[in-house]
């Protein structure tokens, strides 16, 4: 028994290394396709197991300038269009979602649980919401406004959940009451104390809902009819109509964009943690 | 600074009466404590004074001004919570200057005022720190500085020391008591800790179940409690059943002289504090069989049973280490230390 005690149990001896191994394998499994796609976007051929013919920027040029067979528009215009649409969705979510998250976290009111359920459950899959929009607002549905409203509805739960968790981690009532006792009106308390204290959740919610909205395919596919295609449709066209290498460049544009947005919002979030007076 | 009055204030939440017809007058510069068990209505009373709750009935006045309908941001009250509720999006200095800024004080003046307060509270070196990086004691001081920065008409402290360790609590209690004395700010101090209230407050209001049971100086509350609840809540109390006849108090275990000027007669409850009971002098009024002993450092607390079965708590000198459970001690009562309360049984 002493010997076994000294050696330790199986889980004590191998538990940590096994968990590490599983974690590393999972990360590699998830990251490998992304890395391979990015790397292959600079290759001119991919016939065997690995791409070859490095380094060319032809695939990126096709996508960026819009000369590829995949799509007749430059990625820049699609990107700018989707960035704007997704941003519009985020703005609506900030205006509507943050107060909802605050109300649910702060107050006990009739129907609170139902508000919470509707706010954090995705109301409908994108494809269903898209069909409903087309049926209900046939004129509106061909415009960017429909896409903005749809994106905000579909991604609202991510904003509400992230912000709500920030609100729940602080003593909301006492913070609010302290500010009011110091002479701040309720709107001022909300804007200068409550919202900045929930900054982490608001930034996280914005990143998640923007990224998911910019990449939303189902709703965009149903509602989009003409004009500049949203990024998801642009990528889809590149993937279905062009060579895999062109598609790889198109997808890489999106990866880079997400990385850029995430990093810059994180930097903005970390800077200004403390407001000097 | 102002005198603050609650006049027959009642607060109902649906069918629950949280504060029931309470009247308290707090003099200008006085430190008033409200103590009571959880759910007694003390925090609701504080929230009524702050303006976060509106009285269902009654009036709240600052000086002679009726502030019952005035919203909290216009009452000019300093508030310190148990959690301190510091604003983590601002530095310590930002927290302290927030109130003056809301009151329209110019930048230079509010910074100057904040620096003075931080210096007074001995935390001037923390001015640029993030509140989240401070210890509990430091956060408490910042919370206090923030509340004082608006030069409040009344300072409201809601269990401000509950989260701190015993040693720090003791230090801060002395410092805070001294500070409130020096500043002369009218203060309402809400706590469930009767020891803190006794040591820091000029007067104490004891609440139970929404009612005000008694209001008085710490000595009055401790030595002349109005009823059994106050006697039991403040300090350790022996409440003994007895009958008063002809200047004598008859307990089941024997008789003792009644205190001079006692007007009650018939069935009563007698309060006697453990530290007022003479132990083991040989000429006792009763015998107690010791059932439990608790060593408490400065003294030994003993509980025992009297001849009539009533329980008695004693305070023994710590030199009496030879006392064991099962021993019989003779105890004596000084008539002037017996406080007779009308029996509620």
Interface residues (C-beta under 8 A of the other chain):
Chain A: X170 X171 X174 X175 X177 X178 X179 X180 X181 X182 X183 X184 X185 X188 X193 X196 X197 X199 X273 X274 X275 X276 X277
Chain B: X50 X51 X52 X71 X72 X73 X74 X75 X76 X77 X78 X79 X81 X82 X83 X85 X87 X88 X89 X90 X91 X93 X94 X97 X98 X99 X102 X103 X111 X128 X130 X143 X146 X147 X150 X156
